[in-house]
C-alpha cells in the first residue's frame, strides 16, 4: 500500500495528517497496511519515535488499529469517513434502509407563527409545554423525569455526552452487533469500543461485566427494538444488568429507546434501577418523521449539567420552531392513533416474515422492532443471491465487531403477502450451494 500512497511528513503531526488525508481521499482504504515504524522512519528521514507517536495519535482517533504481528492497518470504519450504506441498485426492493413506512407517518405541518425577530433562546432553551409533554411520555414507563433535556437527535446527544465524560483513548461498551452509526461515532471521538454480545433479551450481563473490567467508562445500549438484532430486556435481564452496573457507579449508562412508541415490547428500563450515572434518550423519527432531528432525554443531575453546559456553548438550543412542530404532533389525537396503528402494523410485518422463514427452516432474531437479523455463513453471497431475486438487504458487516456474520432485513414496509415470496427466495438462495451459503 505504501507504493500506492506515499506518506509524507517530518513531524508526528505531519505524518498523521498525511495518513488521515490518504484515508479521507480513499487512497488508503479500510484494512490497508501502513509501513512498519522503522521502515517509514527510514523513508522519511525521521526517528522511529516520531512515526510511533504519529501512529499512536491515529489509533486514539480511530483512524488506524494495531493488530500485533499484523502491524498497523487502516480501521475497518475509519473515523474520517463514516460507513455509508451502498446505493440501492435500480429496480430492487429496498429492505436495507431501516426506515419507517411513509404511509404510517403524519404530515409535517410547521406552526404558523414563527419566533419573532432575531433573539437568543439561551435563557429558555426548552418550551415548557414540550417539557411537560415529554414527562407525560416517559413517566408511565417508569423513567424518572425530574431532569429532562433536548438534543438534535440521539447521535447528537450521545456524541456530546461522550465528549464531555471521556477522554481520547477511553473505552465505551457497545452492543455487538449494534447500530452502525453509533459504532462509527465512538472511534470518531477518539474513543475505543469494547464489544458486548447481545441475544434476544439484549445485552448479555456476563459480556457487559467483562467490558467494564476491561476499562469501559460508558455503555450504550437499547432496552428494546435493538438494532439490528431486535432484542428487548426482560425484567430478569434488566435486573441482572442493573446489578452489574451498580458495581461500577462512575460508568455512564446511555439508554437508547429509539423506536419507543412504535415498539410492541414493553420498556424494562435501567433508568429507574438505582444507577448513579444514566441517561434515557428517545427520538421521534421512527413515528413522526425522519426529518424531525429532535430527541428528548431524562438523566441524572450531573449528566444534565454537563450536557446542557456544552449545548449552551455550541448550538445553544434546539430550534423552538422544531419544538413547536414536535409538540403539535405529540398532542394531536389523530397522530396518536396513527402511531398506535404503526405499532401494531410493524409487529405484524416483522412476525410474518419471521414465521415464514422459520417455516422454511431459517432461524432469525427479532423479538421487537422493525428488523430481523438472519445469521448466515457468507453475507456477500446471500446479499448478492437475494439481489438476483429483486431484493436488497443489508450485509451484517456494517453492524458487527466480533459477532458472527448475518444480514439485516428491514420489515417496516414489507406486507405479509410479500413476506411469503421473500422467505421462499431466501430459502432458494441458501439452497443453491450448501457449501457456500448457510442460515
CORWO-V655319 format. One line per field, one symbol per residue. ss: DSSP state (h for helix, s for strand, l for the rest). phi: phi as a letter, one per 20 degrees, with the letter a starting at -180 (. if undefined). psi: psi as a letter, one per 40 degrees, with the letter a starting at -180 (. if undefined). Layout:
# CORWO-V655319
ss=???
phi=???
psi=???
This chain:
# CORWO-V655319
ss=lllllllllllhhhhhhhhhhhhhhlllllllslllhhhhhhhhlllhhhhhhhhhhhhhlllssslhhhlsssllllllllllllllllllsslllllllhhhlllllllllllllllllhhhlllhhhhhhhhhhhhllllllllssssllhhhhhhhhhhhhlllllsssssslllhhhhhhhhhlllssssssssllsslhhhhhhhhhllsssssslllllllllllllhhhhhhhhhhhhlllllssssslllhhhlllllllllllllllsssssslllllllllllssssslhhhhhhhhhhhhhllllllhhhhhhhhhhhllhhhhhhhhhhhhhhhhhhhhhhhhhhhlllllslllllssssslllhhhhhhhhhlllsslsshhhlllllllssssslllllhhhhhhhhhhhhhhhhllllllll
phi=.ffecefcpdcfffffffffffffenfdegmfeefggffffffemcfgffffffffffffemeccdclffmecffgcgfebgfdffffgfneeeddfmeffgfddffecfffdeffmdbedffbfdffffgffffffegfenefcfccbcbeoffffffffffeedcgnfdcecfcfbfffffefgffenddddfcfccfdngegffffffffeofdbcdbdealgddenfbfefffgfffffffffcfefeddddefdhfddfefedeefdenffdbbdccddffcdqfeeebcdbdaffffgffffffggedfnaegfffffffggffdeffffffffffgffffffffffgfffffdmdfbcrfbndccddfbecffffgfffgfendcdeffgfdcddfffacddedgdefgffffffffffffffefaffddac
psi=ddddhhhiieidddddddddddddeedhihehhiiidddddddefiidddddddddddddeediihfbeeahihidgieegihiiihhiheihhfedeiihdeeiihhhiidhihhahiieddgdhhddddddddddddeeehhfdhiiiifiddddddddddddiiheiihhiihiahdddddddddeeiihhihiiaeeahhdddddddddeeheihhiheifhhedeiihidddddddddddeegeehhhhhggdfcefheiihgiedfefidhihhhiiedeedheeggiiiiiiiddddddddddddecedihhdddddddddddehddddddddddddddddddddddddddeefhiihgdiaeihhhhidhdddddddddeeeihihiedeeiceiiiiihhhedehidddddddddddddddedhdddii.
